[in-house]
Amino acid sequence: MKNSAISERKNRSISRGVGMTTQIYADRAENSEIWDVEGRRYIDFSSGIAVVNTGHRHPKVIEAVKAQLDRFTHTCHQVVPYESYIRLAERLNAILPGKFDKKTIFVTTGAEAVENAIKIARNATGRPAVIAFAGGFHGRTFMGMALTGKVVPYKVGFGAMPADVFHAPFPVALHGVSVADSLAALDRLFKADVDPARVAAIIVEPVQGEGGFYEAPRDFMTALRKVCDQHGMLLIADEVQTGFARTGKMFAMDHHEVAADITTMAKSLAGGFPLAAVTGRAEIMDAPNPGGLGGTYGGSPIGVAAAHAVLDVIDEEKLCDRANALGGRLKQRLQSIRDEAPEIVDVRGPGFMNAVEFNDVKKGLPSVEIANAVRLKALDKGLILLTCGVYGNVIRFLAPITIQDGVMNEALDILESSIREIRAA
C-alpha cells in the first residue's frame, strides 16, 4: 500500500475543507514514533496536536481501556450513570487551580467544552457578551469560530459569526504589543463597543496555541482577574492545548497567582480517546437547569477510563518535571544555533510547549516560507513538525512528554540539520 495511492482516494472521497499537514498515512504508533503504511518510521513532534502527552498507546492507558471494554462501552451518563465519571470529576475538581469548591461536566471535544463554558457563563451572569483575544483559537463550531482571533482559514466563507463577541489584542512584545497596550485596548473596548456590565466573561489561553505559543505574561493574567472582579465578569481559561503537564505544571494557570472561574480541557485529558471537560466554581457550574448541559457521548466511559490512567501516569512518571527537562534541552539546542541562523527571532515556551519563530532577515518580516521549508525538510528526514501563528512563521513542538531520550536526541539532530540546510539552500 502506498501513501500516494491513499492520498488519491482521499482527494476523491474527503472534503477538501479537512486540511492535512502531511500525506503520510499511519499504520501503527508507539510512544513518540509512528510508522506509515509503507513501513517508514517517523518521530512524532505533534502528538496529534498535543493529545498524546503520555505517548501513543501508553500501556497503562491501553490496559484501562481494555478493562472498560470488557464491562460496557456506552450507556449515556444522562440515562444510566457510572461511578468512574463522578470519580474523574472529583479528581479534576481537586487538582484545578483555585481554592474554592468546584464542579465538572464532561463532553467530547475542546470546541464543545468552550461552547459549554460560554453557555454556563451567560447563564450564571445573565449577560450575553464575551471578550476573546486576537490570535486565540477556541474551535471550529460557530461560537468557537467567533471567539477565535484568526480569520484564515477558520472563518473564511462561513458567513456571519454569533453576535456579542469582541476581540482585544493579546500582549506579544515581539510584535510590539505590550501588556499596557492590551489593557488599554480592553478599556477602549468598554468605552466604544460594549458596556462591561453586559460582558459575561473574558476567555483566554494561558499560552496561545494556534496563535503562536505566546505565553500570557503574569501581570497580564493578574490584570484580567482584576478587570473581571471589578465588573462582575467571569474569567475562562482555555486549557485545551496547555493542560496536563505540557507546560511543566499540571495546568498553565498553575504558573499564575490567580485562578480562572471556569476552565476548559480536552486533547491530552484522555491520552488519545475523545473526552473534554469544563470545570468551574460550584455555584457557577450549577447555574444551568438540569438538561441544559450534556450530550449523548459526553463523558464516554472509554474516555473516562483512559483519563484516569493518564492522571496516574502523569503523577507516577513525574511528567511535569520531565516536561521542564525536555523543554530545556530543546530550547538550549535552538539557542545554540541562533548566532548562525539570524532568521530565528525567538525561542520560547514553558515546559515542553515550545516554539521557534522565523523572520525573513532581508525584509525584517515574519516568514511563513522559512518555517514551512524547515517543516518539510524535517519531514523528509523523518520528523513530524507543525507550524502555527497568525503569520504562519512559527514551528511548535508538541512531542510526547514520555519521549525516549535517544529518540529526543535524534529529533534534535534532525531539527538542527534541517534549519542549517534550509539556510544553505
Backbone torsions as a table, in degrees:
resi	resn	phi	psi	omega
1	MET	NA	135.2	-176.8
2	LYS	-112.5	143.1	175.7
3	ASN	-57.3	-41.1	-176.6
4	SER	-63.9	-37.6	179.3
5	ALA	-68.0	-40.3	178.1
6	ILE	-67.0	-37.4	179.6
7	SER	-62.7	-38.2	176.7
8	GLU	-63.1	-41.3	176.5
9	ARG	-63.9	-39.8	177.1
10	LYS	-58.3	-45.9	-178.5
11	ASN	-61.3	-30.4	-179.8
12	ARG	-83.5	-21.7	-168.7
13	SER	-122.0	-17.3	-175.5
14	ILE	-112.5	137.5	177.1
15	SER	-55.7	136.0	179.2
16	ARG	-67.9	-12.9	176.4
17	GLY	-66.0	-18.2	175.0
18	VAL	-87.9	95.6	-178.2
19	GLY	-74.2	150.0	-179.4
20	MET	-130.5	129.7	-178.0
21	THR	-71.3	-37.2	179.3
22	THR	-127.3	168.3	171.2
23	GLN	-119.6	38.1	170.8
24	ILE	-103.6	135.8	-173.7
25	TYR	-108.9	123.2	-172.0
26	ALA	-69.5	138.8	172.8
27	ASP	-110.2	-42.1	176.6
28	ARG	-157.1	164.7	-178.9
29	ALA	-150.1	150.6	178.7
30	GLU	-151.1	121.0	179.7
31	ASN	52.9	-105.5	-175.8
32	SER	-106.3	13.8	-175.0
33	GLU	-124.8	145.7	177.5
34	ILE	-129.6	138.6	174.0
35	TRP	-113.2	132.2	-178.8
36	ASP	-87.5	179.5	-175.3
37	VAL	-67.3	-15.6	177.0
38	GLU	-93.5	1.1	177.4
39	GLY	89.8	3.5	-179.6
40	ARG	-81.4	140.2	-178.5
41	ARG	-94.7	140.5	176.1
42	TYR	-129.8	145.9	170.3
43	ILE	-90.5	127.8	-172.2
44	ASP	-95.9	104.5	175.0
45	PHE	-103.1	29.4	176.0
46	SER	-119.8	-30.0	-178.2
47	SER	53.6	35.4	-177.9
48	GLY	62.1	34.7	-172.8
49	ILE	62.6	64.5	172.9
50	ALA	66.6	27.2	-178.6
51	VAL	-92.3	-44.4	-175.6
52	VAL	-100.8	64.1	174.1
53	ASN	-56.8	-32.8	179.2
54	THR	-90.4	12.2	176.0
55	GLY	88.2	157.2	174.9
56	HIS	-65.0	127.8	172.7
57	ARG	55.8	47.4	175.7
58	HIS	-55.9	132.5	-175.5
59	PRO	-54.0	-37.8	-178.5
60	LYS	-71.6	-34.1	177.2
61	VAL	-68.0	-46.1	179.9
62	ILE	-63.0	-41.2	178.7
63	GLU	-61.4	-42.7	180.0
64	ALA	-65.1	-40.6	180.0
65	VAL	-67.2	-43.7	178.5
66	LYS	-60.5	-41.1	178.8
67	ALA	-63.1	-39.2	179.0
68	GLN	-69.5	-37.4	178.0
69	LEU	-59.3	-31.6	-179.9
70	ASP	-77.2	-10.0	-179.0
71	ARG	-104.3	-61.6	172.5
72	PHE	-166.5	156.5	-176.4
73	THR	-110.1	-27.0	-178.8
74	HIS	-164.1	130.2	171.5
75	THR	-130.2	-11.5	-166.7
76	CYS	66.5	110.7	-176.0
77	HIS	-57.7	-25.8	-180.0
78	GLN	-78.1	-9.7	179.0
79	VAL	-108.0	-60.2	176.1
80	VAL	-124.7	98.5	-174.1
81	PRO	-74.5	171.7	-179.2
82	TYR	-143.9	148.2	-172.1
83	GLU	-64.7	-31.8	-176.2
84	SER	-62.5	-33.8	175.9
85	TYR	-61.0	-47.3	-178.2
86	ILE	-65.7	-42.0	-178.9
87	ARG	-65.0	-38.0	177.8
88	LEU	-67.6	-38.9	175.2
89	ALA	-59.7	-42.2	179.1
90	GLU	-61.5	-40.1	-179.4
91	ARG	-66.6	-44.0	178.6
92	LEU	-66.2	-40.7	178.1
93	ASN	-58.1	-34.3	-177.1
94	ALA	-77.3	-33.2	-172.4
95	ILE	-98.9	-15.4	177.9
96	LEU	-66.6	141.6	177.4
97	PRO	-58.8	146.1	177.8
98	GLY	121.4	120.3	-179.7
99	LYS	-90.4	68.6	177.5
100	PHE	-152.6	162.2	178.8
101	ASP	-66.3	139.3	-177.0
102	LYS	-128.8	158.0	171.0
103	LYS	-137.5	160.2	-171.5
104	THR	-135.8	148.1	164.6
105	ILE	-125.7	153.8	177.3
106	PHE	-114.2	137.1	176.0
107	VAL	-130.6	-156.5	-169.9
108	THR	-110.7	-38.1	-174.8
109	THR	-130.1	166.6	177.1
110	GLY	-63.5	-41.5	178.2
111	ALA	-61.9	-39.3	178.7
112	GLU	-66.7	-36.1	176.2
113	ALA	-62.9	-43.5	178.7
114	VAL	-63.5	-46.0	177.8
115	GLU	-53.8	-46.1	-178.2
116	ASN	-70.4	-33.8	176.4
117	ALA	-61.5	-41.4	178.8
118	ILE	-68.2	-42.1	177.1
119	LYS	-56.5	-47.2	-177.8
120	ILE	-64.8	-43.6	-179.6
121	ALA	-62.2	-43.6	179.3
122	ARG	-65.6	-40.3	-179.7
123	ASN	-66.5	-43.4	-175.8
124	ALA	-70.4	-33.2	-176.4
125	THR	-97.8	-20.5	-174.0
126	GLY	71.6	20.5	-178.1
127	ARG	-118.4	152.0	-175.3
128	PRO	-98.4	-28.0	-167.1
129	ALA	-84.4	153.0	178.0
130	VAL	-137.4	141.6	176.8
131	ILE	-113.4	131.5	175.8
132	ALA	-126.2	-171.9	-174.2
133	PHE	-128.0	148.0	175.3
134	ALA	-57.1	137.2	-179.3
135	GLY	86.9	-13.4	180.0
136	GLY	-71.8	151.8	174.7
137	PHE	-128.8	128.4	-176.5
138	HIS	-133.3	11.0	174.3
139	GLY	124.8	174.4	-175.5
140	ARG	-109.8	4.6	170.0
141	THR	-71.9	173.6	-176.3
142	PHE	-65.1	-43.8	176.3
143	MET	-67.1	-38.3	176.9
144	GLY	-60.0	-44.3	177.1
145	MET	-62.7	-42.6	-179.1
146	ALA	-60.6	-40.8	-179.2
147	LEU	-74.0	-30.4	-177.8
148	THR	-64.4	132.0	-177.0
149	GLY	-97.9	45.5	179.5
150	LYS	-150.6	121.5	-174.0
151	VAL	-77.5	-52.9	-177.3
152	VAL	-95.9	126.1	5.3
153	PRO	-100.0	7.4	-163.3
154	TYR	-77.6	-30.1	-174.4
155	LYS	-110.2	-11.2	-172.6
156	VAL	-63.5	123.8	173.0
157	GLY	82.7	4.3	-176.0
158	PHE	-100.6	8.7	173.7
159	GLY	81.0	-162.8	-176.2
160	ALA	-67.5	138.1	176.2
161	MET	-86.6	160.5	174.8
162	PRO	-55.3	145.7	-176.8
163	ALA	-77.1	171.2	175.2
164	ASP	62.7	34.2	171.2
165	VAL	-119.2	126.6	-175.7
166	PHE	-125.8	151.3	-178.6
167	HIS	-121.6	142.2	173.3
168	ALA	-121.8	156.0	178.5
169	PRO	-68.9	141.8	176.8
170	PHE	-89.4	138.8	-177.3
171	PRO	-70.3	114.7	176.3
172	VAL	-134.5	99.1	-175.6
173	ALA	-58.2	-35.5	-179.3
174	LEU	-59.4	-29.8	-179.2
175	HIS	-108.0	22.0	170.8
176	GLY	79.2	18.3	179.0
177	VAL	-116.0	111.2	-179.1
178	SER	-89.5	170.7	174.3
179	VAL	-59.6	-42.4	178.8
180	ALA	-61.5	-39.2	177.9
181	ASP	-61.7	-44.9	-179.0
182	SER	-64.3	-43.8	-179.1
183	LEU	-68.5	-35.8	176.9
184	ALA	-65.5	-39.6	178.2
185	ALA	-65.2	-37.5	176.9
186	LEU	-62.5	-41.7	178.1
187	ASP	-64.7	-40.3	176.9
188	ARG	-64.2	-35.4	177.4
189	LEU	-60.2	-41.4	179.3
190	PHE	-68.4	-27.4	-179.3
191	LYS	-86.1	-31.0	-171.5
192	ALA	-108.4	-26.3	-169.2
193	ASP	-125.1	-37.0	-175.0
194	VAL	-148.1	131.0	174.9
195	ASP	-66.0	125.1	-179.7
196	PRO	-57.8	-23.2	177.8
197	ALA	-70.5	-11.0	177.0
198	ARG	-97.9	-4.5	-174.2
199	VAL	-90.2	121.6	178.4
200	ALA	-77.4	-40.8	-171.9
201	ALA	-159.4	157.2	166.4
202	ILE	-111.9	126.3	178.9
203	ILE	-110.1	135.5	-174.7
204	VAL	-148.6	141.9	169.4
205	GLU	-87.0	124.3	177.4
206	PRO	-59.3	-30.7	167.5
207	VAL	-133.3	119.6	-179.3
208	GLN	-64.0	134.0	-178.6
209	GLY	-87.8	-87.1	178.2
210	GLU	-55.4	-28.9	-176.6
211	GLY	-69.7	-14.7	176.3
212	GLY	132.3	11.6	178.9
213	PHE	61.6	38.8	174.1
214	TYR	-88.2	126.9	-178.0
215	GLU	-86.3	132.9	176.5
216	ALA	-66.0	123.5	177.3
217	PRO	-59.6	149.9	-177.0
218	ARG	-61.2	-40.8	-179.0
219	ASP	-69.6	-25.0	175.8
220	PHE	-69.6	-45.4	179.5
221	MET	-65.1	-38.0	176.9
222	THR	-63.5	-40.9	179.0
223	ALA	-66.4	-39.2	177.3
224	LEU	-61.5	-40.0	178.1
225	ARG	-61.1	-41.0	179.7
226	LYS	-67.2	-40.7	178.5
227	VAL	-61.9	-44.5	-180.0
228	CYS	-63.1	-44.3	-179.7
229	ASP	-65.7	-38.2	-179.2
230	GLN	-63.8	-38.4	-173.0
231	HIS	-107.1	7.0	178.8
232	GLY	72.8	25.3	177.7
233	MET	-92.3	164.4	173.7
234	LEU	-102.2	147.2	175.9
235	LEU	-103.6	120.7	179.4
236	ILE	-108.5	123.7	175.1
237	ALA	-99.0	118.7	175.5
238	ASP	-88.0	100.6	-178.8
239	GLU	-105.3	25.3	-178.1
240	VAL	-58.0	-43.6	-179.2
241	GLN	-96.4	-23.9	-172.7
242	THR	-90.5	-14.2	-169.4
243	GLY	-76.5	165.8	168.7
244	PHE	66.4	59.4	169.8
245	ALA	80.7	-7.2	-175.1
246	ARG	-58.3	-39.2	-175.9
247	THR	-93.7	11.4	-179.2
248	GLY	92.0	-5.4	169.3
249	LYS	-132.9	165.4	-176.8
250	MET	-56.4	-42.8	176.9
251	PHE	-131.3	151.2	180.0
252	ALA	-63.3	-31.5	179.1
253	MET	-67.0	-14.7	174.8
254	ASP	-66.6	-15.6	177.1
255	HIS	-79.9	-9.7	-175.3
256	HIS	-111.1	162.0	-178.3
257	GLU	-92.1	2.4	178.9
258	VAL	-122.0	160.6	-178.9
259	ALA	-118.2	149.7	174.0
260	ALA	-79.7	156.4	175.0
261	ASP	-79.4	-33.1	179.5
262	ILE	-136.5	140.3	177.8
263	THR	-127.7	134.3	174.1
264	THR	-104.0	141.8	-178.8
265	MET	-139.6	153.5	174.3
266	ALA	-168.7	-133.8	176.2
267	LYS	38.1	-100.4	-170.7
268	SER	-78.4	1.5	179.8
269	LEU	-55.0	-40.2	-173.8
270	ALA	-119.9	20.0	169.8
271	GLY	59.3	33.2	177.7
272	GLY	113.3	-4.3	177.4
273	PHE	-108.2	143.5	-173.7
274	PRO	-66.7	115.5	176.9
275	LEU	-162.9	137.7	176.3
276	ALA	-140.3	162.9	-176.1
277	ALA	-145.6	153.6	169.8
278	VAL	-126.8	123.5	179.1
279	THR	-125.6	138.2	180.0
280	GLY	-161.2	-178.6	177.5
281	ARG	-53.6	136.4	-172.9
282	ALA	-55.8	-43.6	-176.1
283	GLU	-68.9	-30.5	177.6
284	ILE	-73.4	-45.4	-179.3
285	MET	-64.8	-24.3	179.4
286	ASP	-87.3	0.5	-177.1
287	ALA	-64.5	-45.0	-179.7
288	PRO	-66.9	149.2	177.0
289	ASN	-73.5	156.0	175.2
290	PRO	-53.2	132.0	-177.1
291	GLY	96.9	-16.8	179.6
292	GLY	-74.2	-19.9	179.3
293	LEU	-123.9	156.3	176.1
294	GLY	131.8	-169.3	-178.8
295	GLY	171.3	150.6	-173.9
296	THR	-53.9	-45.1	-176.8
297	TYR	-99.6	3.9	-177.7
298	GLY	-60.3	124.5	-179.1
299	GLY	73.3	38.8	177.3
300	SER	-47.4	132.9	-179.2
301	PRO	-60.4	-27.6	177.1
302	ILE	-68.9	-48.0	178.2
303	GLY	-63.2	-39.5	179.6
304	VAL	-63.3	-43.2	178.4
305	ALA	-61.3	-42.9	178.7
306	ALA	-63.1	-40.4	-177.9
307	ALA	-64.8	-39.2	175.8
308	HIS	-58.5	-42.7	179.6
309	ALA	-66.4	-40.0	178.6
310	VAL	-59.2	-46.7	179.6
311	LEU	-62.1	-37.5	177.4
312	ASP	-64.8	-44.3	-178.4
313	VAL	-64.0	-43.2	179.4
314	ILE	-57.8	-41.3	-179.6
315	ASP	-73.0	-49.8	-174.1
316	GLU	-67.5	-36.8	-177.1
317	GLU	-97.1	7.4	176.6
318	LYS	49.5	54.7	-173.5
319	LEU	-72.3	-22.7	174.7
320	CYS	-64.0	-45.2	177.7
321	ASP	-64.4	-40.6	-179.0
322	ARG	-66.4	-36.6	177.9
323	ALA	-60.1	-42.8	178.7
324	ASN	-64.0	-40.2	-179.6
325	ALA	-67.6	-45.0	-179.3
326	LEU	-66.2	-43.2	178.2
327	GLY	-62.4	-36.6	177.2
328	GLY	-63.1	-42.1	178.7
329	ARG	-64.6	-43.9	-179.0
330	LEU	-63.5	-48.1	-178.5
331	LYS	-66.6	-36.0	178.4
332	GLN	-63.3	-41.2	179.5
333	ARG	-64.6	-43.4	179.8
334	LEU	-67.1	-40.0	178.4
335	GLN	-64.1	-31.7	-176.1
336	SER	-68.0	-19.8	-179.5
337	ILE	-108.7	6.0	-177.3
338	ARG	-63.8	-35.9	179.9
339	ASP	-62.9	-32.7	179.9
340	GLU	-88.3	-14.3	-176.8
341	ALA	-128.7	79.5	-178.0
342	PRO	-64.6	-12.0	175.6
343	GLU	-64.9	-22.9	176.9
344	ILE	-78.5	111.6	-177.7
345	VAL	-102.3	-13.0	178.3
346	ASP	-163.3	143.4	171.8
347	VAL	-129.1	125.9	-169.6
348	ARG	-154.4	176.2	169.5
349	GLY	117.6	138.6	178.5
350	PRO	-79.4	149.4	177.3
351	GLY	56.5	-130.9	179.6
352	PHE	-108.9	31.3	172.9
353	MET	-110.8	81.8	-167.4
354	ASN	-116.9	162.0	-179.1
355	ALA	-152.4	156.3	171.5
356	VAL	-127.8	135.5	-176.5
357	GLU	-114.5	138.8	-175.6
358	PHE	-117.5	140.2	171.7
359	ASN	-121.5	154.5	168.6
360	ASP	-77.3	116.8	-174.0
361	VAL	-62.4	-40.4	-177.0
362	LYS	-69.2	-40.1	-177.5
363	LYS	-89.7	-21.0	-176.8
364	GLY	67.4	27.6	-176.7
365	LEU	-124.2	156.6	177.3
366	PRO	-54.5	138.9	-176.0
367	SER	-120.2	100.6	173.6
368	VAL	-66.7	-29.9	-177.5
369	GLU	-64.5	-43.7	-179.4
370	ILE	-67.1	-45.8	-179.2
371	ALA	-58.9	-45.1	-178.0
372	ASN	-70.5	-35.3	178.2
373	ALA	-64.3	-41.3	177.2
374	VAL	-63.7	-42.9	179.2
375	ARG	-59.1	-46.8	-177.5
376	LEU	-68.8	-38.8	177.5
377	LYS	-62.5	-43.6	178.8
378	ALA	-64.0	-40.6	179.0
379	LEU	-61.0	-41.7	178.4
380	ASP	-61.8	-28.0	179.5
381	LYS	-91.6	-2.1	175.6
382	GLY	100.5	22.8	178.3
383	LEU	-123.3	122.3	-179.5
384	ILE	-89.4	119.9	178.7
385	LEU	-123.5	159.6	176.6
386	LEU	-121.8	142.4	170.4
387	THR	-99.2	165.7	178.1
388	CYS	-164.7	-172.1	177.4
389	GLY	102.3	150.1	178.9
390	VAL	-57.5	-33.9	-179.9
391	TYR	-97.6	-2.2	179.7
392	GLY	70.7	17.3	-173.3
393	ASN	-106.1	18.4	-176.6
394	VAL	-118.4	136.1	168.9
395	ILE	-103.7	126.6	-180.0
396	ARG	-105.2	146.2	-176.6
397	PHE	-116.9	119.6	-175.3
398	LEU	-135.0	42.9	179.5
399	ALA	-63.1	154.3	172.6
400	PRO	-53.6	140.8	179.3
401	ILE	-71.4	-14.9	178.5
402	THR	-90.2	7.6	-177.3
403	ILE	-53.7	137.8	-179.5
404	GLN	-69.3	147.1	-177.0
405	ASP	-58.7	-42.8	-179.5
406	GLY	-64.3	-39.5	178.6
407	VAL	-69.0	-36.5	177.5
408	MET	-62.4	-45.2	178.6
409	ASN	-61.2	-41.6	178.5
410	GLU	-61.3	-43.1	-179.7
411	ALA	-64.1	-41.7	179.6
412	LEU	-64.0	-37.7	177.6
413	ASP	-64.5	-42.0	178.7
414	ILE	-63.8	-43.8	-179.5
415	LEU	-60.6	-48.8	-178.7
416	GLU	-62.9	-45.7	-179.3
417	SER	-65.3	-33.9	178.9
418	SER	-64.7	-44.0	178.8
419	ILE	-63.2	-43.8	-179.0
420	ARG	-64.0	-41.9	-178.6
421	GLU	-68.6	-35.8	177.4
422	ILE	-66.5	-39.2	178.8
423	ARG	-65.0	-35.3	-176.2
424	ALA	-79.9	-15.5	-175.5
425	ALA	-70.3	NA	NA
